[in-house]
Amino acid sequence: MNRPGMKPLNKRWMISFRKEKKMDDYLSVGEPLVQWLAARGEWHKIAARCTAIECLAIFKHAKRASKLYVVIRGKGGEHSNFTESLGELLLFADTVSSRDVLGLAFPADVKPLVVTQIKGMPNNWKRLSKLFNCSYLFFVQDDGQVEAHEWNKVLALKI
């Protein structure tokens, strides 16, 4: 809060603070995911972009002319973390061609919460796959291990 005689909040600092938070999300979740995908040889990183709003990694398939766009979310297992990531995914779906695929990446410690929320919306979850080429859900552990799930098989996961 601003008190009389105090300087107003520096909005640029607030924006850079959020950007740094997203960069932390990328380093803790995105970078291990990039390394894991590189080790498998199927997808190669083209770019990673972290803004005050989202963190996105873009990969190109090794043999096909398709790309994988992954929205990366960091710590913070609150409901808005999941719903914001879905919103970001839909935002990117408008610019993605029909041959490209989309995915979400979360830290492994929010897996129970995310899967519970997904199971609460099974019809919408299936529609995302069909209409927007949503294909993968990744959970990244602190030690860099990655759990990859096909989009429609997430509904069958046991918590």
NORLINSUL-V92170 format. One record per residue. N is the residue number from 1. PHI is phi in whole degrees, 0 to 359 (* if undefined). OMEGA is omega as a letter, one per 30 degrees, with the letter a starting at -180 (none if undefined). BURIAL is 1 if it has 24 or more other ideal C-beta (glycine too) atoms within 12 Angstrom, else 0. Layout:
N;PHI;OMEGA;BURIAL + N;PHI;OMEGA;BURIAL
This chain:
1;*;l;0 + 2;265;l;0 + 3;256;l;0 + 4;303;l;0 + 5;89;l;0 + 6;265;l;0 + 7;289;l;0 + 8;293;l;0 + 9;299;l;0 + 10;277;a;0 + 11;293;l;0 + 12;297;l;0 + 13;296;l;0 + 14;299;a;0 + 15;294;a;0 + 16;292;l;0 + 17;297;l;0 + 18;294;l;0 + 19;296;l;0 + 20;298;l;0 + 21;297;l;1 + 22;294;l;1 + 23;296;l;1 + 24;298;l;0 + 25;301;a;1 + 26;296;a;1 + 27;294;a;1 + 28;275;a;1 + 29;245;a;1 + 30;289;a;1 + 31;296;l;1 + 32;298;l;1 + 33;295;l;1 + 34;300;a;1 + 35;295;l;0 + 36;295;l;1 + 37;295;l;1 + 38;296;a;0 + 39;294;l;0 + 40;282;l;0 + 41;83;a;0 + 42;276;a;0 + 43;239;l;1 + 44;241;a;0 + 45;292;l;1 + 46;261;a;0 + 47;204;l;0 + 48;225;a;1 + 49;228;l;1 + 50;239;l;1 + 51;241;l;0 + 52;292;a;0 + 53;260;a;0 + 54;217;l;1 + 55;231;a;1 + 56;227;l;1 + 57;243;a;1 + 58;240;a;1 + 59;236;l;1 + 60;247;l;0 + 61;290;a;0 + 62;293;a;0 + 63;242;a;0 + 64;260;l;0 + 65;268;l;0 + 66;230;l;1 + 67;238;l;1 + 68;242;l;1 + 69;254;a;1 + 70;241;l;1 + 71;278;a;1 + 72;254;l;1 + 73;241;a;1 + 74;258;a;1 + 75;296;a;0 + 76;109;a;0 + 77;274;a;0 + 78;291;a;0 + 79;303;a;0 + 80;295;l;0 + 81;301;a;1 + 82;287;a;1 + 83;293;l;0 + 84;295;l;1 + 85;294;l;1 + 86;294;l;1 + 87;298;l;0 + 88;296;l;1 + 89;298;l;1 + 90;294;l;1 + 91;298;l;0 + 92;286;a;1 + 93;299;l;1 + 94;292;a;0 + 95;258;a;0 + 96;267;l;1 + 97;286;a;0 + 98;292;l;0 + 99;272;a;0 + 100;272;a;1 + 101;234;a;1 + 102;238;l;1 + 103;206;l;1 + 104;236;l;1 + 105;230;l;1 + 106;228;l;1 + 107;293;a;1 + 108;296;a;1 + 109;288;l;0 + 110;260;a;1 + 111;305;a;1 + 112;301;a;0 + 113;294;a;1 + 114;296;a;1 + 115;295;l;1 + 116;299;l;0 + 117;294;l;1 + 118;296;a;1 + 119;293;l;0 + 120;279;a;0 + 121;221;a;0 + 122;299;a;0 + 123;293;l;0 + 124;294;l;0 + 125;299;l;1 + 126;292;l;0 + 127;296;l;0 + 128;301;l;1 + 129;295;a;1 + 130;289;a;0 + 131;274;a;0 + 132;239;l;1 + 133;58;l;1 + 134;289;a;1 + 135;234;a;1 + 136;224;l;1 + 137;229;a;1 + 138;244;l;1 + 139;238;a;1 + 140;250;l;1 + 141;277;a;0 + 142;298;a;0 + 143;273;l;0 + 144;95;l;0 + 145;290;a;0 + 146;240;l;1 + 147;252;a;1 + 148;253;l;1 + 149;229;l;1 + 150;290;a;0 + 151;307;a;1 + 152;285;l;0 + 153;275;l;0 + 154;295;a;1 + 155;296;a;1 + 156;268;a;0 + 157;294;l;0 + 158;264;a;0 + 159;261;none;0
